[in-house]
Amino acid sequence: MQNPSHVDIERVKDFLLDLQARICTALEQQEMQGQGTAQFITDDWTRAEGGGGRSRVLQDGLVIEKGGVMFSHINIKNLPASATARHPNIAGAKAQAMGVSLVIHPKNPHIPTSHANIRLFVAHPEGQDPIWWFGGGFDLTPFYADEQDIQHWHQNAFDLCQPFGDQVYAEHKKWCDDYFYLKHRDEQRGVGGLFFDDLNCWDFETCFQYMQAVGNGYLNAIIPIFEKHREQPYTQAQRDFQLYRRGRYVEFNLVYDRGTLFGLQTGGRIESILVSLPNAVSWHYRPSWDEGSPEELLTSYYLKPRDWLSKS
């Protein structure tokens, strides 16, 4: 297996920083087109153990209520066993991890919440060759589901996977469906997309190309959805439902999300780890909705793993 050189790692870092900038610019344009003035603030930070990052956060916009697009490149001196359950042989090793992770919470309930992340992890066990892998993906969490949006999202995912093999989309879609599942609620977090981890089955360059395709694919997929729904009217009742459903997002990120747990276990920067949480959210005791209503259909139909590209 080809091991990444210093130059390879710098190339990944350069792409991640460029992707972060492009995503923020595209989302700020959506805010401006919606007559908003909110912009991403940039917060560069370092950590004592080594490395740091660039956090970019937009809050209280007219279009985007809360959005965080985070870059980090951290050094870890001693990987805790709790963070290496799937790779026990690297517990205690030095490592570096870099990536871009984002969660965007639009204000309009007709625009879904979206999430994406791409990352490279390189461990340096003493006396052994480096162990590396890529991970990432993107997923969509609608409140008032639009089937055309979901099909567009998955078609974009399918198309970017095709150059890497006919089975990649199916495998990484299923992985996404399996991963973004709230066991305690017995429901999906959203309508899925792509998820992959431990990716080193190809040579380093091909894996890097796939990571780039996924990162660029998020932007290609989400901007048309913003354009379609940005000016769509909504009621206070729909807004209330959005805030209620955001509670599921919070539950997943705090209970199951590997990135959140890894950040906490490795002494990460807490503001960056928890930036994915929305500023406004609510919980209610056993609410109910009329059968066949958009609110009821969200869980009875849309939040079920299915083949969204089937023509039948």
Phi and psi in degrees as GROMACS dihedral restraints (atoms count N, CA, C in turn):
[ dihedral_restraints ]
;  ai    aj    ak    al  type     phi  dphi    fc
    3     4     5     6     1   -64.9    20    10
    4     5     6     7     1   130.2    20    10
    6     7     8     9     1   -95.8    20    10
    7     8     9    10     1   140.2    20    10
    9    10    11    12     1   -69.9    20    10
   10    11    12    13     1   137.1    20    10
   12    13    14    15     1   -86.5    20    10
   13    14    15    16     1   173.1    20    10
   15    16    17    18     1   -58.3    20    10
   16    17    18    19     1   -38.8    20    10
   18    19    20    21     1   -64.3    20    10
   19    20    21    22     1   -41.8    20    10
   21    22    23    24     1   -59.1    20    10
   22    23    24    25     1   -46.0    20    10
   24    25    26    27     1   -64.4    20    10
   25    26    27    28     1   -38.4    20    10
   27    28    29    30     1   -66.3    20    10
   28    29    30    31     1   -34.6    20    10
   30    31    32    33     1   -64.2    20    10
   31    32    33    34     1   -42.4    20    10
   33    34    35    36     1   -61.7    20    10
   34    35    36    37     1   -45.5    20    10
   36    37    38    39     1   -59.8    20    10
   37    38    39    40     1   -44.2    20    10
   39    40    41    42     1   -61.2    20    10
   40    41    42    43     1   -42.2    20    10
   42    43    44    45     1   -63.3    20    10
   43    44    45    46     1   -43.3    20    10
   45    46    47    48     1   -63.0    20    10
   46    47    48    49     1   -42.8    20    10
   48    49    50    51     1   -66.1    20    10
   49    50    51    52     1   -38.8    20    10
   51    52    53    54     1   -66.8    20    10
   52    53    54    55     1   -41.1    20    10
   54    55    56    57     1   -62.8    20    10
   55    56    57    58     1   -44.9    20    10
   57    58    59    60     1   -55.8    20    10
   58    59    60    61     1   -45.8    20    10
   60    61    62    63     1   -64.3    20    10
   61    62    63    64     1   -42.6    20    10
   63    64    65    66     1   -66.8    20    10
   64    65    66    67     1   -39.4    20    10
   66    67    68    69     1   -65.4    20    10
   67    68    69    70     1   -43.6    20    10
   69    70    71    72     1   -63.3    20    10
   70    71    72    73     1   -41.2    20    10
   72    73    74    75     1   -62.5    20    10
   73    74    75    76     1   -44.5    20    10
   75    76    77    78     1   -64.7    20    10
   76    77    78    79     1   -38.9    20    10
   78    79    80    81     1   -73.9    20    10
   79    80    81    82     1   -35.5    20    10
   81    82    83    84     1   -62.7    20    10
   82    83    84    85     1   -34.8    20    10
   84    85    86    87     1   -64.6    20    10
   85    86    87    88     1   -37.6    20    10
   87    88    89    90     1   -63.7    20    10
   88    89    90    91     1   -40.7    20    10
   90    91    92    93     1   -62.2    20    10
   91    92    93    94     1   -44.6    20    10
   93    94    95    96     1   -65.9    20    10
   94    95    96    97     1   -40.7    20    10
   96    97    98    99     1   -67.6    20    10
   97    98    99   100     1   -22.1    20    10
   99   100   101   102     1   -91.3    20    10
  100   101   102   103     1    16.0    20    10
  102   103   104   105     1    70.3    20    10
  103   104   105   106     1    18.4    20    10
  105   106   107   108     1   -91.5    20    10
  106   107   108   109     1   163.3    20    10
  108   109   110   111     1  -122.0    20    10
  109   110   111   112     1    -2.5    20    10
  111   112   113   114     1   -65.3    20    10
  112   113   114   115     1   142.7    20    10
  114   115   116   117     1  -131.9    20    10
  115   116   117   118     1   162.6    20    10
  117   118   119   120     1   -72.6    20    10
  118   119   120   121     1   128.6    20    10
  120   121   122   123     1   -91.0    20    10
  121   122   123   124     1   146.2    20    10
  123   124   125   126     1  -107.8    20    10
  124   125   126   127     1   130.2    20    10
  126   127   128   129     1  -130.0    20    10
  127   128   129   130     1   100.2    20    10
  129   130   131   132     1   -85.1    20    10
  130   131   132   133     1   139.2    20    10
  132   133   134   135     1  -144.6    20    10
  133   134   135   136     1   157.9    20    10
  135   136   137   138     1  -128.7    20    10
  136   137   138   139     1   163.4    20    10
  138   139   140   141     1  -130.8    20    10
  139   140   141   142     1   151.6    20    10
  141   142   143   144     1   -61.1    20    10
  142   143   144   145     1   -35.5    20    10
  144   145   146   147     1   -72.6    20    10
  145   146   147   148     1   -17.2    20    10
  147   148   149   150     1   127.4    20    10
  148   149   150   151     1   140.3    20    10
  150   151   152   153     1    88.1    20    10
  151   152   153   154     1  -169.3    20    10
  153   154   155   156     1   175.5    20    10
  154   155   156   157     1  -151.3    20    10
  156   157   158   159     1  -173.7    20    10
  157   158   159   160     1  -177.2    20    10
  159   160   161   162     1  -132.1    20    10
  160   161   162   163     1   109.5    20    10
  162   163   164   165     1   -95.9    20    10
  163   164   165   166     1   132.1    20    10
  165   166   167   168     1  -127.4    20    10
  166   167   168   169     1   120.8    20    10
  168   169   170   171     1  -132.2    20    10
  169   170   171   172     1   135.0    20    10
  171   172   173   174     1  -118.3    20    10
  172   173   174   175     1   130.2    20    10
  174   175   176   177     1  -131.9    20    10
  175   176   177   178     1   150.5    20    10
  177   178   179   180     1    59.8    20    10
  178   179   180   181     1    36.6    20    10
  180   181   182   183     1   -82.7    20    10
  181   182   183   184     1   169.0    20    10
  183   184   185   186     1   -76.6    20    10
  184   185   186   187     1   -28.7    20    10
  186   187   188   189     1  -103.2    20    10
  187   188   189   190     1   -45.2    20    10
  189   190   191   192     1  -110.0    20    10
  190   191   192   193     1   114.9    20    10
  192   193   194   195     1   -75.4    20    10
  193   194   195   196     1   -38.1    20    10
  195   196   197   198     1  -155.7    20    10
  196   197   198   199     1   126.5    20    10
  198   199   200   201     1  -142.4    20    10
  199   200   201   202     1   131.5    20    10
  201   202   203   204     1  -125.5    20    10
  202   203   204   205     1   127.5    20    10
  204   205   206   207     1  -123.8    20    10
  205   206   207   208     1   105.8    20    10
  207   208   209   210     1  -113.9    20    10
  208   209   210   211     1   130.5    20    10
  210   211   212   213     1  -111.1    20    10
  211   212   213   214     1   137.9    20    10
  213   214   215   216     1  -143.6    20    10
  214   215   216   217     1   147.7    20    10
  216   217   218   219     1  -141.1    20    10
  217   218   219   220     1   101.4    20    10
  219   220   221   222     1  -117.1    20    10
  220   221   222   223     1   150.9    20    10
  222   223   224   225     1  -105.8    20    10
  223   224   225   226     1   138.7    20    10
  225   226   227   228     1  -123.1    20    10
  226   227   228   229     1   123.9    20    10
  228   229   230   231     1   -83.5    20    10
  229   230   231   232     1   -27.4    20    10
  231   232   233   234     1  -151.3    20    10
  232   233   234   235     1    98.1    20    10
  234   235   236   237     1   -64.7    20    10
  235   236   237   238     1   122.5    20    10
  237   238   239   240     1   -71.4    20    10
  238   239   240   241     1   147.6    20    10
  240   241   242   243     1   -58.8    20    10
  241   242   243   244     1   -33.5    20    10
  243   244   245   246     1   -64.9    20    10
  244   245   246   247     1   -21.8    20    10
  246   247   248   249     1   -96.9    20    10
  247   248   249   250     1     1.7    20    10
  249   250   251   252     1  -129.3    20    10
  250   251   252   253     1    35.0    20    10
  252   253   254   255     1   -58.3    20    10
  253   254   255   256     1   -35.1    20    10
  255   256   257   258     1   -86.5    20    10
  256   257   258   259     1    -9.5    20    10
  258   259   260   261     1  -138.8    20    10
  259   260   261   262     1    67.9    20    10
  261   262   263   264     1   -60.8    20    10
  262   263   264   265     1   -21.7    20    10
  264   265   266   267     1   -71.7    20    10
  265   266   267   268     1   -11.2    20    10
  267   268   269   270     1  -107.1    20    10
  268   269   270   271     1     6.3    20    10
  270   271   272   273     1   -59.6    20    10
  271   272   273   274     1   131.7    20    10
  273   274   275   276     1    87.5    20    10
  274   275   276   277     1    -6.5    20    10
  276   277   278   279     1   -79.7    20    10
  277   278   279   280     1   160.8    20    10
  279   280   281   282     1   -76.3    20    10
  280   281   282   283     1   152.9    20    10
  282   283   284   285     1  -158.9    20    10
  283   284   285   286     1   164.6    20    10
  285   286   287   288     1  -136.0    20    10
  286   287   288   289     1   144.6    20    10
  288   289   290   291     1  -136.7    20    10
  289   290   291   292     1   137.1    20    10
  291   292   293   294     1  -139.7    20    10
  292   293   294   295     1   150.3    20    10
  294   295   296   297     1  -179.5    20    10
  295   296   297   298     1   171.4    20    10
  297   298   299   300     1  -119.1    20    10
  298   299   300   301     1   131.3    20    10
  300   301   302   303     1  -133.1    20    10
  301   302   303   304     1   137.8    20    10
  303   304   305   306     1  -144.2    20    10
  304   305   306   307     1   148.5    20    10
  306   307   308   309     1  -137.8    20    10
  307   308   309   310     1   129.7    20    10
  309   310   311   312     1  -120.8    20    10
  310   311   312   313     1   119.5    20    10
  312   313   314   315     1  -108.0    20    10
  313   314   315   316     1    96.7    20    10
  315   316   317   318     1   -68.2    20    10
  316   317   318   319     1   158.8    20    10
  318   319   320   321     1   -80.7    20    10
  319   320   321   322     1   -38.1    20    10
  321   322   323   324     1   -72.1    20    10
  322   323   324   325     1   123.5    20    10
  324   325   326   327     1   -63.4    20    10
  325   326   327   328     1   -14.6    20    10
  327   328   329   330     1   -82.7    20    10
  328   329   330   331     1   -11.2    20    10
  330   331   332   333     1   -98.5    20    10
  331   332   333   334     1   123.5    20    10
  333   334   335   336     1   -67.5    20    10
  334   335   336   337     1   154.8    20    10
  336   337   338   339     1   -70.2    20    10
  337   338   339   340     1   142.3    20    10
  339   340   341   342     1  -132.6    20    10
  340   341   342   343     1   151.9    20    10
  342   343   344   345     1  -139.4    20    10
  343   344   345   346     1   143.9    20    10
  345   346   347   348     1  -152.0    20    10
  346   347   348   349     1   150.8    20    10
  348   349   350   351     1  -157.7    20    10
  349   350   351   352     1   148.0    20    10
  351   352   353   354     1  -138.9    20    10
  352   353   354   355     1   143.3    20    10
  354   355   356   357     1  -155.0    20    10
  355   356   357   358     1   157.6    20    10
  357   358   359   360     1  -125.7    20    10
  358   359   360   361     1   134.0    20    10
  360   361   362   363     1  -124.2    20    10
  361   362   363   364     1   131.2    20    10
  363   364   365   366     1  -132.4    20    10
  364   365   366   367     1   117.9    20    10
  366   367   368   369     1  -102.5    20    10
  367   368   369   370     1   148.5    20    10
  369   370   371   372     1  -124.6    20    10
  370   371   372   373     1    73.8    20    10
  372   373   374   375     1   -63.6    20    10
  373   374   375   376     1   138.9    20    10
  375   376   377   378     1   -61.1    20    10
  376   377   378   379     1   128.9    20    10
  378   379   380   381     1    77.7    20    10
  379   380   381   382     1     8.4    20    10
  381   382   383   384     1  -127.9    20    10
  382   383   384   385     1   162.5    20    10
  384   385   386   387     1   -66.9    20    10
  385   386   387   388     1   154.1    20    10
  387   388   389   390     1   -58.1    20    10
  388   389   390   391     1   147.8    20    10
  390   391   392   393     1  -114.1    20    10
  391   392   393   394     1   120.3    20    10
  393   394   395   396     1  -130.1    20    10
  394   395   396   397     1   156.3    20    10
  396   397   398   399     1  -162.7    20    10
  397   398   399   400     1   158.6    20    10
  399   400   401   402     1  -105.3    20    10
  400   401   402   403     1   157.6    20    10
  402   403   404   405     1  -152.2    20    10
  403   404   405   406     1   170.8    20    10
  405   406   407   408     1   149.7    20    10
  406   407   408   409     1  -155.7    20    10
  408   409   410   411     1   138.9    20    10
  409   410   411   412     1  -175.9    20    10
  411   412   413   414     1  -150.4    20    10
  412   413   414   415     1   151.4    20    10
  414   415   416   417     1  -148.6    20    10
  415   416   417   418     1   159.1    20    10
  417   418   419   420     1  -122.9    20    10
  418   419   420   421     1   135.2    20    10
  420   421   422   423     1  -126.3    20    10
  421   422   423   424     1    89.6    20    10
  423   424   425   426     1   -80.1    20    10
  424   425   426   427     1   158.9    20    10
  426   427   428   429     1  -108.9    20    10
  427   428   429   430     1   -45.3    20    10
  429   430   431   432     1  -115.0    20    10
  430   431   432   433     1    95.8    20    10
  432   433   434   435     1   -70.7    20    10
  433   434   435   436     1   138.4    20    10
  435   436   437   438     1  -119.3    20    10
  436   437   438   439     1   113.9    20    10
  438   439   440   441     1   -61.8    20    10
  439   440   441   442     1   -33.2    20    10
  441   442   443   444     1   -64.7    20    10
  442   443   444   445     1   -38.1    20    10
  444   445   446   447     1   -61.5    20    10
  445   446   447   448     1   -44.1    20    10
  447   448   449   450     1   -65.7    20    10
  448   449   450   451     1   -41.9    20    10
  450   451   452   453     1   -64.3    20    10
  451   452   453   454     1   -41.9    20    10
  453   454   455   456     1   -58.8    20    10
  454   455   456   457     1   -45.3    20    10
  456   457   458   459     1   -59.6    20    10
  457   458   459   460     1   -46.0    20    10
  459   460   461   462     1   -76.6    20    10
  460   461   462   463     1   -30.7    20    10
  462   463   464   465     1   -64.8    20    10
  463   464   465   466     1   -40.7    20    10
  465   466   467   468     1   -60.7    20    10
  466   467   468   469     1   -43.5    20    10
  468   469   470   471     1   -63.6    20    10
  469   470   471   472     1   -43.4    20    10
  471   472   473   474     1   -61.0    20    10
  472   473   474   475     1   -46.9    20    10
  474   475   476   477     1   -63.9    20    10
  475   476   477   478     1   -40.8    20    10
  477   478   479   480     1   -72.2    20    10
  478   479   480   481     1   -23.8    20    10
  480   481   482   483     1   -79.6    20    10
  481   482   483   484     1   -27.2    20    10
  483   484   485   486     1   -55.3    20    10
  484   485   486   487     1   -42.0    20    10
  486   487   488   489     1   -62.9    20    10
  487   488   489   490     1   -13.6    20    10
  489   490   491   492     1  -103.7    20    10
  490   491   492   493     1     1.3    20    10
  492   493   494   495     1   134.6    20    10
  493   494   495   496     1   146.3    20    10
  495   496   497   498     1   -66.8    20    10
  496   497   498   499     1   -23.1    20    10
  498   499   500   501     1   -97.4    20    10
  499   500   501   502     1    -5.2    20    10
  501   502   503   504     1   -63.4    20    10
  502   503   504   505     1   -46.8    20    10
  504   505   506   507     1   -60.4    20    10
  505   506   507   508     1   -48.4    20    10
  507   508   509   510     1   -60.8    20    10
  508   509   510   511     1   -42.5    20    10
  510   511   512   513     1   -67.6    20    10
  511   512   513   514     1   -44.9    20    10
  513   514   515   516     1   -79.2    20    10
  514   515   516   517     1   -24.9    20    10
  516   517   518   519     1   -67.2    20    10
  517   518   519   520     1   -45.9    20    10
  519   520   521   522     1   -62.8    20    10
  520   521   522   523     1   -40.5    20    10
  522   523   524   525     1   -60.0    20    10
  523   524   525   526     1   -39.9    20    10
  525   526   527   528     1   -65.2    20    10
  526   527   528   529     1   -46.8    20    10
  528   529   530   531     1   -59.0    20    10
  529   530   531   532     1   -41.8    20    10
  531   532   533   534     1   -70.2    20    10
  532   533   534   535     1   -37.1    20    10
  534   535   536   537     1   -74.4    20    10
  535   536   537   538     1   -47.2    20    10
  537   538   539   540     1   -87.1    20    10
  538   539   540   541     1    62.5    20    10
  540   541   542   543     1  -127.9    20    10
  541   542   543   544     1   127.8    20    10
  543   544   545   546     1   -94.1    20    10
  544   545   546   547     1    99.8    20    10
  546   547   548   549     1   -59.8    20    10
  547   548   549   550     1   -40.5    20    10
  549   550   551   552     1   -71.2    20    10
  550   551   552   553     1   -15.8    20    10
  552   553   554   555     1  -105.3    20    10
  553   554   555   556     1   -13.6    20    10
  555   556   557   558     1    53.8    20    10
  556   557   558   559     1    50.8    20    10
  558   559   560   561     1  -153.9    20    10
  559   560   561   562     1   157.2    20    10
  561   562   563   564     1   -74.5    20    10
  562   563   564   565     1   154.1    20    10
  564   565   566   567     1   -72.5    20    10
  565   566   567   568     1   -34.0    20    10
  567   568   569   570     1  -158.5    20    10
  568   569   570   571     1  -149.1    20    10
  570   571   572   573     1  -104.4    20    10
  571   572   573   574     1    11.2    20    10
  573   574   575   576     1    83.2    20    10
  574   575   576   577     1  -159.0    20    10
  576   577   578   579     1   156.9    20    10
  577   578   579   580     1  -115.9    20    10
  579   580   581   582     1  -129.6    20    10
  580   581   582   583     1   145.8    20    10
  582   583   584   585     1  -148.7    20    10
  583   584   585   586     1   135.1    20    10
  585   586   587   588     1  -149.7    20    10
  586   587   588   589     1   151.9    20    10
  588   589   590   591     1  -149.0    20    10
  589   590   591   592     1   164.8    20    10
  591   592   593   594     1    55.2    20    10
  592   593   594   595     1    34.4    20    10
  594   595   596   597     1   -82.5    20    10
  595   596   597   598     1   106.2    20    10
  597   598   599   600     1  -149.1    20    10
  598   599   600   601     1    23.8    20    10
  600   601   602   603     1   -74.1    20    10
  601   602   603   604     1   -19.8    20    10
  603   604   605   606     1  -105.0    20    10
  604   605   606   607     1   179.1    20    10
  606   607   608   609     1   -69.2    20    10
  607   608   609   610     1   165.3    20    10
  609   610   611   612     1   -56.9    20    10
  610   611   612   613     1   -42.7    20    10
  612   613   614   615     1   -64.8    20    10
  613   614   615   616     1   -41.5    20    10
  615   616   617   618     1   -67.4    20    10
  616   617   618   619     1   -40.7    20    10
  618   619   620   621     1   -61.4    20    10
  619   620   621   622     1   -40.6    20    10
  621   622   623   624     1   -64.6    20    10
  622   623   624   625     1   -41.0    20    10
  624   625   626   627     1   -62.0    20    10
  625   626   627   628     1   -39.1    20    10
  627   628   629   630     1   -66.2    20    10
  628   629   630   631     1   -42.8    20    10
  630   631   632   633     1   -58.4    20    10
  631   632   633   634     1   -41.7    20    10
  633   634   635   636     1   -63.6    20    10
  634   635   636   637     1   -41.4    20    10
  636   637   638   639     1   -61.8    20    10
  637   638   639   640     1   -40.1    20    10
  639   640   641   642     1   -68.2    20    10
  640   641   642   643     1   -44.5    20    10
  642   643   644   645     1   -61.0    20    10
  643   644   645   646     1   -46.3    20    10
  645   646   647   648     1   -68.7    20    10
  646   647   648   649     1   -31.7    20    10
  648   649   650   651     1   -65.3    20    10
  649   650   651   652     1   -33.2    20    10
  651   652   653   654     1   -57.4    20    10
  652   653   654   655     1   -48.9    20    10
  654   655   656   657     1   -64.0    20    10
  655   656   657   658     1   -41.3    20    10
  657   658   659   660     1   -62.5    20    10
  658   659   660   661     1   -31.5    20    10
  660   661   662   663     1   -83.8    20    10
  661   662   663   664     1   -37.8    20    10
  663   664   665   666     1   -86.0    20    10
  664   665   666   667     1   -32.9    20    10
  666   667   668   669     1   -62.6    20    10
  667   668   669   670     1   -43.4    20    10
  669   670   671   672     1   -60.2    20    10
  670   671   672   673     1   -30.3    20    10
  672   673   674   675     1   -70.2    20    10
  673   674   675   676     1   -40.5    20    10
  675   676   677   678     1   -59.6    20    10
  676   677   678   679     1   -47.2    20    10
  678   679   680   681     1   -60.1    20    10
  679   680   681   682     1   -38.2    20    10
  681   682   683   684     1   -70.7    20    10
  682   683   684   685     1   -36.9    20    10
  684   685   686   687     1  -113.8    20    10
  685   686   687   688     1    -2.7    20    10
  687   688   689   690     1   -56.5    20    10
  688   689   690   691     1   -37.8    20    10
  690   691   692   693     1  -101.0    20    10
  691   692   693   694     1     6.7    20    10
  693   694   695   696     1   -71.0    20    10
  694   695   696   697     1   128.6    20    10
  696   697   698   699     1   -65.8    20    10
  697   698   699   700     1   154.6    20    10
  699   700   701   702     1  -147.1    20    10
  700   701   702   703     1   159.7    20    10
  702   703   704   705     1  -101.0    20    10
  703   704   705   706     1   168.7    20    10
  705   706   707   708     1   -65.0    20    10
  706   707   708   709     1   -34.4    20    10
  708   709   710   711     1   -63.2    20    10
  709   710   711   712     1   -39.0    20    10
  711   712   713   714     1   -68.2    20    10
  712   713   714   715     1   -38.1    20    10
  714   715   716   717     1   -62.7    20    10
  715   716   717   718     1   -41.9    20    10
  717   718   719   720     1   -62.7    20    10
  718   719   720   721     1   -39.2    20    10
  720   721   722   723     1   -65.7    20    10
  721   722   723   724     1   -40.2    20    10
  723   724   725   726     1   -57.9    20    10
  724   725   726   727     1   -46.6    20    10
  726   727   728   729     1   -64.1    20    10
  727   728   729   730     1   -37.5    20    10
  729   730   731   732     1   -64.0    20    10
  730   731   732   733     1   -46.1    20    10
  732   733   734   735     1   -69.1    20    10
  733   734   735   736     1   -27.0    20    10
  735   736   737   738     1   -60.2    20    10
  736   737   738   739     1   -25.3    20    10
  738   739   740   741     1   -57.0    20    10
  739   740   741   742     1   -36.5    20    10
  741   742   743   744     1   -63.0    20    10
  742   743   744   745     1   -37.6    20    10
  744   745   746   747     1   -62.4    20    10
  745   746   747   748     1   -45.1    20    10
  747   748   749   750     1   -62.5    20    10
  748   749   750   751     1   -43.9    20    10
  750   751   752   753     1   -59.4    20    10
  751   752   753   754     1   -44.9    20    10
  753   754   755   756     1   -62.9    20    10
  754   755   756   757     1   -48.5    20    10
  756   757   758   759     1   -64.7    20    10
  757   758   759   760     1   -32.4    20    10
  759   760   761   762     1   -87.2    20    10
  760   761   762   763     1   -23.0    20    10
  762   763   764   765     1  -101.3    20    10
  763   764   765   766     1   -39.2    20    10
  765   766   767   768     1  -118.5    20    10
  766   767   768   769     1   -26.9    20    10
  768   769   770   771     1   -62.4    20    10
  769   770   771   772     1   124.0    20    10
  771   772   773   774     1   -65.7    20    10
  772   773   774   775     1   -37.4    20    10
  774   775   776   777     1   -63.7    20    10
  775   776   777   778     1   -43.2    20    10
  777   778   779   780     1   -61.4    20    10
  778   779   780   781     1   -47.3    20    10
  780   781   782   783     1   -64.8    20    10
  781   782   783   784     1   -40.9    20    10
  783   784   785   786     1   -62.6    20    10
  784   785   786   787     1   -43.7    20    10
  786   787   788   789     1   -61.7    20    10
  787   788   789   790     1   -41.9    20    10
  789   790   791   792     1   -68.5    20    10
  790   791   792   793     1   -38.3    20    10
  792   793   794   795     1   -73.1    20    10
  793   794   795   796     1   -23.5    20    10
  795   796   797   798     1  -106.7    20    10
  796   797   798   799     1    18.4    20    10
  798   799   800   801     1    69.0    20    10
  799   800   801   802     1    35.8    20    10
  801   802   803   804     1   -70.2    20    10
  802   803   804   805     1   172.8    20    10
  804   805   806   807     1   -76.3    20    10
  805   806   807   808     1   114.5    20    10
  807   808   809   810     1   -63.6    20    10
  808   809   810   811     1   -37.0    20    10
  810   811   812   813     1   -62.0    20    10
  811   812   813   814     1   -37.7    20    10
  813   814   815   816     1   -74.6    20    10
  814   815   816   817     1   -36.3    20    10
  816   817   818   819     1   -65.2    20    10
  817   818   819   820     1   -40.4    20    10
  819   820   821   822     1   -98.5    20    10
  820   821   822   823     1    10.1    20    10
  822   823   824   825     1   -66.4    20    10
  823   824   825   826     1   -17.3    20    10
  825   826   827   828     1   -70.9    20    10
  826   827   828   829     1   -13.4    20    10
  828   829   830   831     1   -80.4    20    10
  829   830   831   832     1   135.4    20    10
  831   832   833   834     1   -71.7    20    10
  832   833   834   835     1   153.5    20    10
  834   835   836   837     1   -71.7    20    10
  835   836   837   838     1   -29.8    20    10
  837   838   839   840     1  -124.2    20    10
  838   839   840   841     1   128.4    20    10
  840   841   842   843     1  -158.7    20    10
  841   842   843   844     1   157.5    20    10
  843   844   845   846     1  -147.1    20    10
  844   845   846   847     1   158.4    20    10
  846   847   848   849     1  -126.9    20    10
  847   848   849   850     1   146.1    20    10
  849   850   851   852     1  -135.6    20    10
  850   851   852   853     1   151.5    20    10
  852   853   854   855     1   -84.9    20    10
  853   854   855   856     1   111.5    20    10
  855   856   857   858     1    48.0    20    10
  856   857   858   859     1    57.5    20    10
  858   859   860   861     1   -70.2    20    10
  859   860   861   862     1   159.8    20    10
  861   862   863   864     1  -138.9    20    10
  862   863   864   865     1   154.5    20    10
  864   865   866   867     1  -133.7    20    10
  865   866   867   868     1   155.7    20    10
  867   868   869   870     1   -62.4    20    10
  868   869   870   871     1   140.4    20    10
  870   871   872   873     1   -59.8    20    10
  871   872   873   874     1   132.6    20    10
  873   874   875   876     1    85.7    20    10
  874   875   876   877     1    -4.1    20    10
  876   877   878   879     1   -74.7    20    10
  877   878   879   880     1   158.4    20    10
  879   880   881   882     1   -55.9    20    10
  880   881   882   883     1   -35.0    20    10
  882   883   884   885     1   -68.0    20    10
  883   884   885   886     1   -41.2    20    10
  885   886   887   888     1   -72.0    20    10
  886   887   888   889     1   -38.3    20    10
  888   889   890   891     1   -65.9    20    10
  889   890   891   892     1   -24.5    20    10
  891   892   893   894     1   -55.9    20    10
  892   893   894   895     1   -48.8    20    10
  894   895   896   897     1   -88.2    20    10
  895   896   897   898     1   -30.6    20    10
  897   898   899   900     1   -80.1    20    10
  898   899   900   901     1   -23.6    20    10
  900   901   902   903     1  -125.0    20    10
  901   902   903   904     1   -56.0    20    10
  903   904   905   906     1   -73.3    20    10
  904   905   906   907     1   -36.7    20    10
  906   907   908   909     1   -87.2    20    10
  907   908   909   910     1    48.3    20    10
  909   910   911   912     1  -129.3    20    10
  910   911   912   913     1   128.7    20    10
  912   913   914   915     1   -58.0    20    10
  913   914   915   916     1   128.7    20    10
  915   916   917   918     1  -155.0    20    10
  916   917   918   919     1   167.0    20    10
  918   919   920   921     1   -83.5    20    10
  919   920   921   922     1    97.4    20    10
  921   922   923   924     1   -75.0    20    10
  922   923   924   925     1   -11.9    20    10
  924   925   926   927     1   -99.8    20    10
  925   926   927   928     1     0.7    20    10
  927   928   929   930     1   -65.2    20    10
  928   929   930   931     1   137.3    20    10
  930   931   932   933     1   -86.1    20    10
  931   932   933   934     1    -8.1    20    10
